[in-house]
Amino acid sequence: MAARFTRRAALAAVFSLAACRRRPKPGSAEGAAKGDAGIADGGVGDAARDAEAAFDGGALYRATTGSFQVRFPEGKAPEVEHKPITGGLSVSMFKVQYGTSGYIVTFDDFNRTSGRSAEQILDGAKEGVLETTGGTLDKEDPLTLEGHPGIELSVSATTSGIAMRQRVRVYLVDGRVYQLIVVAPTWSGASASEQEFFDSFKLSRDGG
């Protein structure tokens, strides 16, 4: 059930982001922005460099809630939402629009006292992705993050008549479920920014 709530909230946000097809001009950036937490200063390139190079030099976002850090494209600060689900718990979402793509990190603590195994929780998250999107699972791979179990999913789906590709990483950390999501039109193809986003995600010991 928690996976369904998480996916419904997160994907609704991503689909609205991905509806925009205008890519930012190469070399553009917001600089070292501030979100709900401190963001490390970082250069974002000049007009002579493309968006990927600007992303590489972007700021690192450190969340005060959720105990994680990640680099969004061009060091952009995410829009942060905390959506209630059940039992006084909530899903926290950190989302950024980048050109035609949506980048999202979510986490929830629904499973901290569920008594289910890690395999059951990750399977539930996968089922939630497929049920909510009505998509097709193209690929699934096991992952670990600092010794914690996870999975990576590649999903194809159609929303509002647009063929979409979705790449999702799910990590289970002491009962907390983190999801990293990139959604983009199928025609856009994968980019280096996506891989950097996924690879930059790390756990921190600050915050809740």
Beta strands, then each sheet from edge to edge (+ up, - down):
strand 1: 61-63
strand 2: 68-70
strand 3: 79-84
strand 4: 90-98
strand 5: 101-108
strand 6: 136-145
strand 7: 148-159
strand 8: 162-173
strand 9: 176-185
strand 10: 202-203
sheet 1: 1+ 2- 10+
sheet 2: 3+ 4- 5+ 9- 8+ 7- 6+
end
